[in-house]
């Protein structure tokens, strides 16, 4: 019973300590004019990211045989304002494989020409 009471007290103290800093951080920031000074993107600009993914799984009955899919595309992000962002994948391509890969998941799959 005492252990439960001590645990409950400890949780309460940690929660109160966490919320004691809630109003200190925004006060230390400079004046926010547009809302995007601390955001990830500026409004009315286009950001393009080169995105490549590789999803693989090993076939347990066959040594060093792997199957999976490789995808490539360009992630385009266009923030309109702080509440509205348009994002899409431009020119997506993919390739599936079922091959012997001696280095396993560390193998470079550049021969797919994505």
N, C-alpha and C positions, 0 to 999 in steps of 0.2 A: 504494500500500500504506500509506504514511504517512497519507494522507488518510482512509482507512478506519479506521485505528487511532485517529486523532484524533476522528473522528465517533463511534466506539464509546465512547471515553472520555468525550466530552461527554454522550452519552445516559446513561451510568452515573452521572455526577456529577449530572445533572438529576434522575434518578430518586431517588438518595440524598437530595438536597436536599428533594425533595417529601415523602418519607416522614419526614424529620426533624421535621416539624410535626404528625405524626399524633396524638401523645398530648398536645399542648399545649392544643388547643382545648377538649376536654371538661373538662379540669381547671379552666379559667377560667369555666365555667358555674356558676350557682347550683345548689343541691341539687335534683334532679329527683324530685318526690314522686309524680306520677301518670303520668308518661310523655307527657303532652300539653302540657307547658309550651312546647315548641318545635315542636309539630306544627301542622298546618294547621287541624285541627278538634278540638273538644272532644267527648268521648263522650256519647251519649244526647241529642244535639241535632240539629235538622233545619236544613239549609242549603238554600236555594232560590235558584237562579240563573236569570235570564232569558236564554235562549240563542237567537240568531238567526243563521242562516248563509245565505250566498249563493254559489252555484257557477255560474259563467258561462263560456261560450266564444263566441268570435266566429265568424261564418260568413265564410270568406275570400272567397267569390265575391260576397257582398252587402255593400255598404258600411253600416256601423253597424247591422247586424242581429245580434242576440245571442240565444242560447238558453241555458236553464239551469233551475235549481230554487232556490226560496227555502224554507227550513224555519224553523220557530219552535217552541219548547217551553220547558218549565221543567225544568231539571236539579235533581233532589232528591237530596241526599246525607245519609245518616244513619249516622255512624260508631258502631259498637257498642263496639269497643275498639281498641287500637292495631294489631291484626292483621286486623280485619274491618270492612269498610265496605260499606254497601248504597247503591247509586246507581241511579237510573232517570230516564227522561224522562217527565214528566207532561204530558198534553194536547198531544201533538205534532200539528202541522199542516204542510202543505206546499203549494206551488203551482209549477207549471211555466210557463215562458214562452218565447215565440219572437217577439220584437218588435223594432221599430226603436227604438234607444236613442241619441239624438243625443250624449249625454255618455258613452257607452260604459259601462265598469264603474263609473264614478263616479255613475251615475244612481241616485237613491233609488227603491226599489221598494215604496213604502208603499201603493200602490193595490191591493195584494193582500189587505189587511185580515187579516193573519195574527195 
